[in-house]
Amino acid sequence: MIKITEKMLDELRGFVMQQISPKRFRHTAAVEEMVARLCALYCPEHTLQLRAAALLHDLTKELTLDAQLELCKRYDLPVSDADKLAPKTFHARTAAARIEHEMPQFNDPLIVSAVRWHTTGHEGMTLTEKLLYLADYIDESRTYPACVLLRRYFFGADPKEMDEEGRMRLLRETMLLSYELTIKDLLQEGNPIAEDTVRARNELLLEASRG
């Protein structure tokens, strides 16, 4: 595990500010704040790593599809025809690849995997992957109705007052609701649904059925 320091985060923040637009950076900064709040509830020991992941998660978000595909080619990332129908999912893969290949000081499996799966989720998600995924969905910069609903759902349950079992159950329920909201929006827009998202939702439904 790579040791992350506040100095490293400060330097990373300055680097990221030069890579993305001011609007995108405001969201990125809000995700960093939100993931720190979630870490305080679930895994304080990984706060610095997930703050780094938050700063890096949208590093390639604003690239064109052609530029995304070029990065996929450069880093040998497989691309299917179905992938090309969902261009908004590319940045998670290309950002993770950039970290692995270009940023050795942050090439920590925890950071890379959190960035890789922050958009679609996947079956068998780790706790840290879930926390960045959720932070990206409910950060305070988000004003979309689904994001506001999910943020209120999670914090309205007052997770600080729950025991560990209750907080984990709330996380599962919130993640499940996030997938349902995402799938509903994609269907309404006529967009494809990532198979990883479907499998992640099904896994949580099975867990919920077992209590």
C-alpha positions, 0 to 999 in steps of 0.5 A: 500500500502506498503511503499518501500524505497531505502534501501529496494531495495538495500537489495532486489537487494543483495538477488536477486543476490544470487538467480539467475545467473549473466546473469539473474541478468544483465537482471533483473537490466536492467528491473529495469532501464527500468521500472523506465524510463517508470514510469517517463512517466506514473506513477512516484508515483509507481516507487519504487514499480515497481522497486521492482517488476522488481527485483523480476519478474524472481526470479524463472525463472531458476528453473526446471519444476519439481521445478516449479510444486513443488512450484505450489503444495506448494502454491495451484496454479492450473496447467493444461495440457496446462500449462505444454506445456508452461513451460516458463510461470510458473515462473511468477506465482511461483515468485508471489506466493513466494512474497505473502507467503515468502516476507511480506515486498514486499507483495503489490498487485501492486507488486504481480500482476505486477510480476504475469502477466509480461509474458503473459499479461491478459485481463483488465491489469492495468497500472502498470502491463503493464509497467512491462510487457513492461519493460521486453520486451524492456529493454536495455539488450534485443538484440532479433530482436523483442525486438529491434524493439519494443524498437525502436517503443516505444522510436522512437515515442518520448513519452516525447513530447506527452500529456497524451492521446498520451502516453496512445495511444502509450502504447496501440499500443506498447502492441498490437505490442508486443502481435503480435510479441509474437504470431508470434514467438510462432506459428513459434516455434510450441508452444502453445499460452496462452489464457490470451495473446490472450484475452489481444490482442483482448481487445486492438484491440477492444479499438483501433477500438473505437479510 
